[in-house]
Amino acid sequence: MRWDFRRAGAPHGVALALVLGGATACGLQTAGLGSGDAEDRTPRDDTAGDTAPDGADVLICPPARAWCSTGALLLCSEDGLAYSTTFCPLGCSEDPRAHCRTLVPSNLPDDELLCAGSENLAVRPETRVVTFATETGAIEEWTEALAPVRRQRPEGEGDLAGIHFARVPQPDGAPTLGVFSFASIAVPAGVTLVGVGSGALVLLACGDATIDGTVFVGAAEVRDRSGVTRRLPGPGGADRGAGPGAGGDGRWGPDYGRTGGGGGGAFGGAGGGGGNGGYSGAGLAGAAGRPYGAPELVPLWGGSGGGTGYCLGMPGGLGGAGGGALQITARGTLRVRGRIDAGGLGGAGGCDDEGSGGGGGSGGGILLEADRLVVEAGAVIAANGGGGGSGIGYGAYGYHSNPGQRGEARLTSAAGGTDPGTYGCAGGNGSSAAGPTGGSVSCLDPADAYGGGGGGGAGRIRLNGNALEIARNTLSPAEGAPGTSTTTGAPPAR
């Protein structure tokens, strides 16, 4: 938008030296505008007493100078007879020279990474899963049956195939970032983008980013090519019993057959305490994990694992792994219509030999930031903790135990492993939209010899936007929930 203050047809062809409230027009406000409607861009005719010689021009601002005024950038013309005004959505700064502030990604020392990629993130029609390797930079597309479609980007740092990848260390022991840079990002409906590896996943778009499908950085049980099932944390998350907010392990008591359950992992919300091994087993439970990290997710952390239960002669019910860490930064509009999942894994049920249940893993970290951030109705952004596993119990089908549910992308909590029968005790529920704390279990009934695991606490969600449009019932934990670990703010800019 340009406001031209050279008045055509002015007497003697003289540009007006405008005065408003005693300030000259090269004062930085609305000098020269008529009173009333803000859309009035016509200079006032205030030529009385004009002493300039005929045909001379009067400067209204210093030629070629730029300056800031009430969130706008003003630039004087080369001849000093007019100036243009540009509104700055993220504010105007005069350090070191006047300019509109632009969004810069959190957690990255190099702002240029935001626009380091020249290609768009787009997938082929038959693709249903896209894996991002946060340690190597490889991007691979797969069909629904996990048959390979193509390798979109090979391994290696730098700009390969128009997609830039860099590994960026973080302070304070936080996970290394695996940073992928694109011109724009689009995740279509029916497609799941999966982060894999030990590094946190960072996706950058110089333009817009649209999530119609699913972005998954949660902990999960996966079966490798040899058929072995593995319980893995999300990218940047911690394994069972590990991480700054890890739950404590359950213990065996002096009274025969009394074992405590593992404590739930924590991150944004506290984990739940594990269950005791009956009345005489008080004090055997694993401790609840304690929260850590900053609401702004700087540095970017993932979730922590739940503690493991006890079992004679072998590990007991394994604790759930923590959810991973995700950052998506777009210079334009970031729109979410699908799902973003950073849930923790549920604790396993107790083993057959006096086993207690494992604690649920905590949810991970989700940081979204853009000039305009839109989360539409029907979308879900969740960092829920997993449920705790039950202790071993005797029921209609003999001795058995039940695992806790994984923290899914939904507003309700992951259920703890249900009570399996005599001697066993149920696990605690994971966190939910209603609150970030994992459920604790007491297991103090004399029959509850084998304690259940505590539920995993919530991770952290941070939404940064100059313009925020967040539909209700889309976040877990919810922004307004008591003690919530979901927060909003303005994006960093300079």
Buried (B, 14 or more C-beta within 10 A) or exposed (E): EEBBBBBEEBEEEBBBBBBBEEEBBBBBEBBBBEEEEEEEBEBBEEBEEBEEEEEEBBBBBEEEBBBBBEEBBBBBBEEBBBBBBBEBBBBBBEEEEBBBBBBBBBBBEEEEBBBBBBBBBEBEEEBBBBBBBBBBBBBBBBEEEEEEBEEBBBEEEEBBEBBBBBBBEBEEEBBBBBBBBBBBBBBBEEBBBBBBBBBBBBBBBBBBBBBBBBBBBBBBBEEEEEEEEEBBBBBBBBBBBBBBBBBBBBBBBEEEBBBBBBBBBBBBBBBBBBBBBBBBBBEBBBBBBBBBBEBBBBBBBBBBBBBBBBBEEEBBBBBBBBBBBBBBBBBBBBBBBBBBBBBBBBBBBBBBBBBBBBBBBBBBBBBBBBBBBBBBEEBBBBBBBBBBBBBBBEEEEEBBBBBBBBBBBBBBBBBBBBBBBEBBBBBBBBBBBBBBBBBBBBBBEEEBBBBBBBBBBBBBBBBBBBEBEBBEEBBBBBBEBEEBBBBBEEBBBE
